[in-house]
Structure formats: C-alpha cells, structure tokens
Amino acid sequence: GLRLGDCVNGTCLPRPPRVVRVQRGISSNIFVDNKAYREFLNSKFNATAIDMETAAVALVCHQQNMPFIAFRSLSDLAGGGSALSNEAASFATLAAQNAVDVLL
C-alpha cells in the first residue's frame, strides 16, 4: 500500500514505481548505460539490478562479520530507456526519496 513518488520537476515516470525484492543484485565499478551489457549481465549472472555502491558495503560487512540489508532505488534502466534523455540525472533525486520512504 506504499505510494511512491513518480514525478520530479514536472517530469513523470511512464508507469508508477513499485517495491520489489531483487532476486540477484550486483555491483559494477562503472555506470552501466548499455542495453547489451545489461542483458549480458542478466544472462551470465542472472542479475536483475545493477548498482555502483552496495558491493563496498557488503564487503566491509562481510569482513566484519556484520549482517546488512541494502535498500536501493533504481533511477534508470541501464541503457533500456530513452536514448534522448539521461534518465539517471532526471530521476536520481526521486529514486533517493523513494528509497528513504521505503526504509522509513
């Protein structure tokens, strides 16, 4: 029943955002904005979400034998959206606010 934000500065997502449990998230040391590479990561590693930061947190928690949970909000489709706009730049603040709302 949680309603997430779907518009920022008059620009709205084409469909309402929703909360899902990621089957297998992976981290990359680069910003992935390439549909073919995203599809390769999915076919090779069954990755359903890619980020750039969570692996660092996971590694430190693993080394310290500390459990952790990551709440992430995706801001773009890793090359699967419009080639005419930078979705991550447009929706990064909305994604961040939605992640905070889910956490709270």
MIKOLZA-458789 format. One record per residue (C-alpha): residue in three letters; z, x, y. Coordinates in steps of 0.02 Angstrom, whole numbers, m for minus. Last residue first. Layout:
<pts>
  resn      c3      c1      c2
   Ala       Z       X       Y
...
</pts>
This chain:
<pts>
  resn      c3      c1      c2
   Leu     346     558     226
   Leu     227     661     121
   Val      90     530     130
   Asp     105     517     320
   Val     104     707     337
   Ala     m55     720     233
   Asn    m135     581     337
   Gln     m93     675     497
   Ala    m173     834     431
   Ala    m330     744     373
   Leu    m347     659     544
   Thr    m328     827     632
   Ala    m459     907     519
   Phe    m582     761     537
   Ser    m711     820     663
   Ala    m697    1006     630
   Ala    m705     978     442
   Glu    m850     857     460
   Asn    m960     983     549
   Ser   m1107     874     591
   Leu   m1293     859     554
   Ala   m1285     916     373
   Ser   m1193     756     332
   Gly   m1080     760     182
   Gly   m1089     848      15
   Gly   m1069    1026      78
   Ala    m885    1039      37
   Leu    m848     852      62
   Asp    m741     864     218
   Ser    m563     847     283
   Leu    m467     837     120
   Ser    m283     800     135
   Arg    m163     909      38
   Phe      12     880     m26
   Ala      67    1025    m135
   Ile     215    1022    m253
   Phe     325    1169    m292
   Pro     435    1237    m430
   Met     517    1406    m398
   Asn     508    1550    m523
   Gln     499    1674    m377
   Gln     332    1745    m437
   His     269    1569    m473
   Cys     323    1508    m301
   Val     235    1656    m220
   Leu      76    1623    m320
   Ala      78    1436    m289
   Val      97    1460    m100
   Ala     m50    1581     m96
   Ala    m153    1466    m208
   Thr    m125    1320     m89
   Glu    m215    1397      59
   Met    m405    1388      51
   Asp    m440    1219     m26
   Ile    m552    1148    m161
   Ala    m537     979    m246
   Thr    m603     907    m411
   Ala    m620    1071    m503
   Asn    m677    1053    m684
   Phe    m686    1244    m692
   Lys    m871    1278    m729
   Ser    m946    1107    m691
   Asn    m837    1072    m538
   Leu    m850    1247    m469
   Phe   m1040    1241    m493
   Glu   m1049    1072    m404
   Arg    m954    1144    m255
   Tyr   m1070    1295    m255
   Ala   m1224    1181    m253
   Lys   m1150    1072    m115
   Asn   m1111    1217       0
   Asp    m976    1208     132
   Val    m838    1301      41
   Phe    m727    1393     165
   Ile    m692    1559      81
   Asn    m544    1631     m15
   Ser    m553    1484    m133
   Ser    m413    1378    m201
   Ile    m424    1258    m347
   Gly    m373    1080    m378
   Arg    m379    1003    m550
   Gln    m349     819    m584
   Val    m310     777    m404
   Arg    m191     631    m388
   Val    m267     506    m268
   Val    m217     432    m100
   Arg    m354     340     m11
   Pro    m463     362     143
   Pro    m561     208     202
   Arg    m750     222     193
   Pro    m883     291     313
   Leu    m746     386     408
   Cys    m730     341     590
   Thr    m772     433     750
   Gly    m693     355     906
   Asn    m582     506     942
   Val    m516     503     763
   Cys    m538     361     640
   Asp    m481     327     461
   Gly    m292     334     469
   Leu    m204     297     305
   Arg    m130     131     255
   Leu      m1     150     117
   Gly       0       0       0
</pts>
